[in-house]
Amino acid sequence: MTGTAPAPFGAEDYRARMERAARTAADAGLAGLLVAPGPDLVWLTGYAPTAVTERLTLLVLAPGRDPVLVVPTLEAPDAAHAAGASALTLRDWTDGTDPYAATADLLDAGGRFGISDNTWALHLLGLQRALPGSSYAALTDALPMLRAVKDAAELRLLAAAGAAADAAFEEIRTVPFAGRREREVGADLADLLRRFGHSQVDFTIVGSGPNGANPHHEVGDRVIERGDMVVLDFGGLKDGYGSDTTRTVHVGEPTDEERRVHDIVREAQEAGCAAVRPGVACQEVDRAARKVIEDAGYGKYFIHRTGHGIGVTTHEPPYMIEGEEQPLVPGMCFSVEPGIYLPGRFGVRIEDIVTVTEDGGRRLNNTTREMVIVD
């Protein structure tokens, strides 16, 4: 990761995000937000250190105050060139000094702060020593919807990432499967994602035959055989925004049972997508998809949530799962990916990224959801 940001965003975009984040924190009863290197920092400032080390880098956001980025002196020149740098103040610290003391005077003693989930324990403990009366809440718990609603530029980037993943699928379905190892097909998928513009490949799941019954199998040395069902789940980042899609193909002609299971999953995925509209609770998407599978008698073989949010990471809030009552809002983007997993035999999963519109939902993946026969 470098210190650059997706081209559509400039300093004013980042300024608006930081101001909104500070207001949202205040509305949640927090004294401010503390954001370490990771996706939240990239989204808020456009800055990603070239290397994440034990040296403290921390964005400090507080209502009514200018945002400050605390950085090591040796990394300050890189931070100064980030897309959002002109919207904040840099405070650098040198080796041999105490970065937590330098940060503490930016914070209200005794305040409760939201802190990004991937902050090192080393840094959290250092802040607690410098401000013994302070307390902290994980950012995902305190402000789970901070990045959930995408603006028009973000939606365009997500749509382009989805189209690139679709193009990769259209190519991979033409390559030989039988007689090749899963990891070889996975390497083909990764190459295709990069060819179609991905700068980062996060995963290439190729679950053939019984391996398809493990939702996170990824790839292995199993040789794909004629007669195998093969789960293909792949994605990564293109221009800073994520793709994630799943299609299940079959090597040669499937059995009647395999077709039936695939059809059930396809119907469940359609039901989940059809449930998407503003104001509906996230859990209703899960319920709609899960009901189709349960009614068909396969409920115990659907062993994960129906979906997860996507943006500058491939997994983020909101989550489509029972108990999540967060209402859907136009601009939210998430996966709808029901599956059936028959241990020791095969699995089927179909996944699209969906964005909430003013009157429903729109898929960002558009390859066929019918069973695809491959060689």
C-alpha positions as CSV (number, residue, x, y, z in Angstrom):
1,M,0.0,0.0,0.0
2,T,1.3,3.5,-0.8
3,G,0.4,6.9,0.4
4,T,-1.8,7.6,-2.7
5,A,-5.6,7.6,-2.9
6,P,-8.2,6.8,-5.6
7,A,-8.2,9.6,-8.2
8,P,-11.8,10.9,-7.7
9,F,-11.1,12.1,-4.2
10,G,-9.4,15.4,-3.3
11,A,-8.7,17.3,-0.1
12,E,-12.2,18.7,0.2
13,D,-13.7,15.2,0.0
14,Y,-11.4,14.1,2.9
15,R,-12.2,17.2,4.8
16,A,-15.9,16.5,4.6
17,R,-15.3,12.9,5.7
18,M,-13.3,13.9,8.7
19,E,-15.9,16.6,9.7
20,R,-18.7,14.0,9.4
21,A,-16.7,11.5,11.4
22,A,-16.1,14.0,14.2
23,R,-19.8,14.9,14.3
24,T,-20.9,11.3,14.3
25,A,-18.5,10.6,17.1
26,A,-20.0,13.5,19.1
27,D,-23.5,12.2,18.5
28,A,-22.4,8.9,19.8
29,G,-21.2,10.5,23.0
30,L,-17.5,10.2,22.2
31,A,-14.8,12.8,22.9
32,G,-13.2,12.0,19.5
33,L,-11.8,9.3,17.2
34,L,-8.3,7.9,17.1
35,V,-7.4,6.3,13.8
36,A,-4.3,4.2,13.2
37,P,-3.0,3.1,9.7
38,G,-5.5,0.9,8.0
39,P,-8.6,1.2,5.9
40,D,-10.2,3.9,8.1
41,L,-7.2,6.1,7.8
42,V,-7.1,5.7,4.0
43,W,-10.8,6.5,3.8
44,L,-10.5,9.6,6.0
45,T,-7.3,11.1,4.7
46,G,-6.1,9.2,1.6
47,Y,-2.9,8.3,3.5
48,A,-1.4,4.8,3.9
49,P,2.2,4.6,5.3
50,T,4.5,2.7,3.0
51,A,5.2,0.4,6.0
52,V,3.3,0.0,9.2
53,T,5.8,-0.2,12.1
54,E,5.9,0.1,15.8
55,R,6.2,3.9,15.4
56,L,3.0,5.6,16.3
57,T,0.9,7.1,13.4
58,L,-2.5,8.3,14.6
59,L,-5.2,10.6,13.2
60,V,-6.9,12.6,16.0
61,L,-10.5,13.8,15.3
62,A,-12.5,15.7,17.8
63,P,-15.6,17.9,17.4
64,G,-14.8,21.6,17.1
65,R,-11.1,21.0,16.5
66,D,-8.9,20.8,13.4
67,P,-7.9,17.2,12.6
68,V,-4.3,16.3,13.5
69,L,-2.2,13.5,12.1
70,V,0.5,12.4,14.5
71,V,3.4,10.9,12.5
72,P,7.0,9.9,12.9
73,T,9.3,12.7,11.6
74,L,10.9,10.3,9.1
75,E,7.5,9.6,7.5
76,A,6.2,13.2,7.6
77,P,7.2,14.0,4.0
78,D,5.1,11.0,2.7
79,A,2.2,12.1,4.9
80,A,2.4,15.6,3.5
81,H,1.8,14.3,0.0
82,A,-1.3,12.3,0.8
83,A,-4.5,13.4,-1.0
84,G,-6.1,14.7,2.2
85,A,-3.0,16.3,3.8
86,S,-4.1,19.9,3.2
87,A,-7.3,19.2,5.2
88,L,-5.4,18.4,8.4
89,T,-2.4,19.4,10.5
90,L,0.7,17.2,10.8
91,R,2.4,16.8,14.1
92,D,5.6,14.9,13.9
93,W,7.6,13.3,16.6
94,T,11.2,12.1,16.6
95,D,12.8,8.9,17.7
96,G,13.7,9.1,21.4
97,T,10.7,11.2,22.3
98,D,7.4,10.0,23.7
99,P,4.8,10.0,21.0
100,Y,2.0,9.3,23.5
101,A,2.8,12.4,25.4
102,A,2.7,14.3,22.1
103,T,-0.7,12.9,21.4
104,A,-2.1,13.3,24.9
105,D,-2.3,17.1,24.8
106,L,-4.6,16.8,21.8
107,L,-7.1,14.8,23.8
108,D,-9.5,15.6,26.7
109,A,-8.3,13.9,29.9
110,G,-10.9,11.4,31.1
111,G,-12.6,11.3,27.6
112,R,-14.0,8.2,25.9
113,F,-12.6,7.8,22.4
114,G,-13.5,5.6,19.5
115,I,-10.3,3.8,18.3
116,S,-9.8,2.0,15.0
117,D,-10.0,-1.8,15.3
118,N,-6.5,-2.5,13.9
119,T,-4.7,-0.2,16.3
120,W,-1.8,-2.0,17.9
121,A,-2.2,-2.9,21.5
122,L,1.2,-1.3,22.1
123,H,-0.2,2.1,21.1
124,L,-3.5,1.7,23.0
125,L,-1.6,0.8,26.1
126,G,0.7,3.8,25.6
127,L,-2.3,6.1,25.3
128,Q,-3.8,4.7,28.5
129,R,-0.5,5.4,30.3
130,A,-0.4,9.0,29.1
131,L,-4.1,9.5,29.8
132,P,-5.0,7.2,32.7
133,G,-8.5,8.5,33.0
134,S,-9.3,7.9,29.4
135,S,-11.4,5.0,28.0
136,Y,-11.8,3.5,24.5
137,A,-14.4,1.8,22.3
138,A,-13.6,-0.2,19.1
139,L,-14.6,1.9,16.1
140,T,-16.7,-0.9,14.6
141,D,-18.7,-1.1,17.9
142,A,-19.0,2.6,18.4
143,L,-19.6,3.8,14.8
144,P,-20.3,0.6,12.8
145,M,-21.9,2.6,9.9
146,L,-19.2,5.2,9.5
147,R,-18.1,4.0,6.0
148,A,-21.3,2.1,5.2
149,V,-23.1,4.7,3.0
150,K,-21.2,5.3,-0.2
151,D,-21.3,8.5,-2.2
152,A,-21.7,8.6,-6.0
153,A,-18.0,8.5,-6.7
154,E,-17.5,5.5,-4.4
155,L,-20.4,3.7,-6.0
156,R,-18.8,4.2,-9.4
157,L,-15.6,2.7,-8.1
158,L,-17.4,-0.3,-6.6
159,A,-19.3,-0.8,-9.9
160,A,-16.1,-0.8,-11.8
161,A,-14.5,-3.3,-9.5
162,G,-17.6,-5.5,-9.8
163,A,-17.4,-5.3,-13.6
164,A,-13.7,-6.2,-13.5
165,A,-14.5,-9.3,-11.4
166,D,-17.3,-10.2,-13.8
167,A,-14.8,-10.0,-16.7
168,A,-12.4,-12.3,-14.8
169,F,-15.2,-14.9,-14.4
170,E,-16.1,-14.7,-18.1
171,E,-12.5,-15.6,-18.9
172,I,-12.0,-18.3,-16.3
173,R,-15.0,-20.3,-17.4
174,T,-13.2,-20.8,-20.7
175,V,-10.0,-22.3,-19.2
176,P,-9.4,-26.1,-18.6
177,F,-10.4,-27.3,-15.2
178,A,-10.3,-31.1,-15.3
179,G,-6.8,-32.5,-14.6
180,R,-5.5,-29.3,-13.1
181,R,-4.9,-28.5,-9.4
182,E,-7.1,-26.0,-7.6
183,R,-4.1,-23.7,-7.0
184,E,-3.4,-23.5,-10.8
185,V,-7.0,-22.3,-11.4
186,G,-6.7,-19.9,-8.5
187,A,-3.5,-18.5,-10.0
188,D,-5.4,-18.0,-13.3
189,L,-8.1,-16.1,-11.4
190,A,-5.6,-13.8,-9.7
191,D,-3.9,-13.1,-13.0
192,L,-7.2,-12.2,-14.6
193,L,-8.2,-9.9,-11.7
194,R,-4.9,-8.0,-12.2
195,R,-5.4,-8.0,-16.0
196,F,-8.7,-6.3,-15.5
197,G,-7.4,-3.6,-13.2
198,H,-7.1,-4.9,-9.7
199,S,-4.1,-3.7,-7.8
200,Q,-4.6,-6.1,-5.0
201,V,-6.0,-9.7,-5.0
202,D,-7.4,-10.6,-1.6
203,F,-8.6,-14.1,-2.2
204,T,-9.2,-16.7,-4.9
205,I,-11.3,-19.6,-3.5
206,V,-11.3,-22.7,-5.7
207,G,-13.2,-25.4,-3.8
208,S,-13.6,-28.5,-6.0
209,G,-15.7,-31.5,-5.1
210,P,-15.7,-32.1,-1.4
211,N,-13.5,-29.1,-0.8
212,G,-16.4,-26.9,-1.9
213,A,-18.2,-27.9,1.3
214,N,-15.7,-25.7,3.2
215,P,-16.8,-22.1,2.5
216,H,-13.2,-20.7,3.1
217,H,-11.2,-23.5,1.5
218,E,-9.3,-21.1,-0.9
219,V,-7.0,-23.4,-2.9
220,G,-5.1,-26.6,-2.5
221,D,-3.3,-29.3,-4.4
222,R,-6.4,-31.4,-5.1
223,V,-6.6,-32.3,-8.8
224,I,-10.0,-31.2,-10.2
225,E,-11.9,-34.1,-11.7
226,R,-14.6,-34.4,-14.3
227,G,-17.9,-34.6,-12.4
228,D,-16.8,-32.0,-9.7
229,M,-18.8,-29.0,-8.6
230,V,-16.3,-26.1,-8.2
231,V,-17.0,-23.0,-6.0
232,L,-15.2,-20.0,-7.3
233,D,-15.1,-17.0,-4.9
234,F,-12.7,-14.2,-5.7
235,G,-12.0,-10.5,-5.2
236,G,-9.7,-7.7,-4.2
237,L,-9.2,-4.0,-4.7
238,K,-9.4,-2.0,-7.9
239,D,-8.7,1.8,-7.5
240,G,-9.0,1.4,-3.8
241,Y,-12.4,-0.3,-3.7
242,G,-13.4,-3.9,-3.4
243,S,-14.8,-6.7,-5.5
244,D,-16.2,-10.0,-4.3
245,T,-18.2,-12.4,-6.3
246,T,-18.9,-16.2,-6.3
247,R,-20.1,-18.5,-9.0
248,T,-20.3,-22.3,-8.8
249,V,-19.4,-24.2,-12.0
250,H,-19.5,-27.9,-12.9
251,V,-16.9,-29.9,-14.7
252,G,-18.9,-31.8,-17.3
253,E,-22.6,-32.6,-16.9
254,P,-24.0,-32.4,-13.3
255,T,-26.3,-34.9,-11.6
256,D,-30.0,-34.1,-11.0
257,E,-29.2,-33.6,-7.3
258,E,-26.4,-31.2,-8.1
259,R,-28.7,-29.2,-10.4
260,R,-31.4,-29.1,-7.8
261,V,-29.1,-27.8,-5.0
262,H,-27.7,-25.2,-7.4
263,D,-31.2,-24.1,-8.3
264,I,-32.2,-23.8,-4.6
265,V,-29.2,-21.6,-3.9
266,R,-29.9,-19.5,-7.0
267,E,-33.5,-19.0,-5.8
268,A,-32.3,-18.1,-2.3
269,Q,-29.9,-15.6,-3.7
270,E,-32.6,-14.0,-5.8
271,A,-34.9,-13.8,-2.7
272,G,-32.2,-12.1,-0.7
273,C,-31.6,-9.5,-3.5
274,A,-35.3,-9.0,-3.9
275,A,-35.6,-8.2,-0.1
276,V,-33.2,-5.2,-0.5
277,R,-34.9,-1.8,-0.2
278,P,-34.5,1.3,2.0
279,G,-35.7,1.0,5.6
280,V,-35.6,-2.8,5.7
281,A,-33.5,-4.3,8.5
282,C,-30.3,-6.1,7.4
283,Q,-31.6,-9.3,9.0
284,E,-34.5,-9.4,6.6
285,V,-32.1,-10.0,3.7
286,D,-30.7,-13.0,5.6
287,R,-34.2,-14.2,6.5
288,A,-35.4,-14.1,2.9
289,A,-32.5,-16.1,1.5
290,R,-32.4,-18.5,4.4
291,K,-36.1,-19.3,4.2
292,V,-35.7,-20.6,0.7
293,I,-33.0,-23.0,1.7
294,E,-34.8,-24.1,4.9
295,D,-38.0,-24.7,3.1
296,A,-36.1,-27.0,0.7
297,G,-34.8,-29.0,3.6
298,Y,-31.2,-27.8,3.5
299,G,-31.3,-25.3,6.4
300,K,-28.6,-27.0,8.5
301,Y,-26.2,-26.8,5.5
302,F,-26.3,-23.0,5.2
303,I,-23.7,-22.3,7.8
304,H,-22.8,-18.6,7.5
305,R,-24.4,-15.1,7.3
306,T,-26.0,-14.1,4.0
307,G,-23.8,-11.1,3.5
308,H,-21.2,-8.4,4.5
309,G,-20.5,-4.9,3.6
310,I,-17.8,-3.9,1.1
311,G,-16.0,-0.7,0.4
312,V,-12.3,0.1,0.9
313,T,-12.1,-3.4,2.4
314,T,-13.8,-6.5,1.1
315,H,-15.4,-7.2,4.5
316,E,-16.9,-4.4,6.6
317,P,-20.3,-3.5,8.2
318,P,-23.2,-3.8,7.6
319,Y,-23.7,-7.5,8.0
320,M,-26.7,-9.4,6.7
321,I,-27.4,-11.7,9.6
322,E,-30.2,-12.5,12.1
323,G,-30.2,-10.0,14.9
324,E,-28.9,-7.1,12.9
325,E,-31.7,-4.5,13.0
326,Q,-29.7,-1.7,11.2
327,P,-32.1,-0.4,8.5
328,L,-30.8,-0.3,4.9
329,V,-30.0,3.1,3.5
330,P,-29.5,4.1,-0.1
331,G,-25.8,3.9,-0.9
332,M,-25.0,0.9,1.4
333,C,-23.2,-1.9,-0.5
334,F,-23.0,-5.5,0.6
335,S,-22.8,-9.1,-0.6
336,V,-25.8,-11.4,-0.9
337,E,-24.2,-14.9,-0.9
338,P,-26.3,-17.8,0.4
339,G,-24.8,-21.3,0.1
340,I,-25.4,-25.0,0.7
341,Y,-22.5,-27.1,1.9
342,L,-22.8,-30.9,2.0
343,P,-19.9,-32.3,4.0
344,G,-17.6,-34.7,2.1
345,R,-19.6,-34.2,-1.2
346,F,-19.8,-30.6,-2.6
347,G,-20.9,-27.1,-2.0
348,V,-22.7,-24.3,-3.9
349,R,-22.6,-20.6,-3.3
350,I,-23.7,-17.7,-5.5
351,E,-22.7,-14.1,-4.6
352,D,-23.3,-10.7,-5.9
353,I,-22.5,-7.2,-4.5
354,V,-25.7,-5.2,-4.2
355,T,-26.2,-1.5,-3.5
356,V,-29.3,-0.1,-2.0
357,T,-31.1,2.4,-4.2
358,E,-33.9,4.8,-3.5
359,D,-36.5,2.2,-4.3
360,G,-34.8,-1.2,-4.0
361,G,-31.4,-2.7,-4.8
362,R,-29.1,-2.9,-7.8
363,R,-26.6,-5.7,-8.4
364,L,-23.0,-4.8,-9.2
365,N,-22.3,-8.2,-10.5
366,N,-24.0,-9.4,-13.7
367,T,-22.6,-12.7,-14.9
368,T,-25.1,-15.5,-15.3
369,R,-26.3,-17.2,-12.1
370,E,-27.4,-20.3,-14.0
371,M,-25.1,-23.3,-13.7
372,V,-22.1,-23.0,-15.9
373,I,-20.5,-26.1,-17.4
374,V,-16.7,-26.0,-17.8
375,D,-14.2,-28.4,-19.2
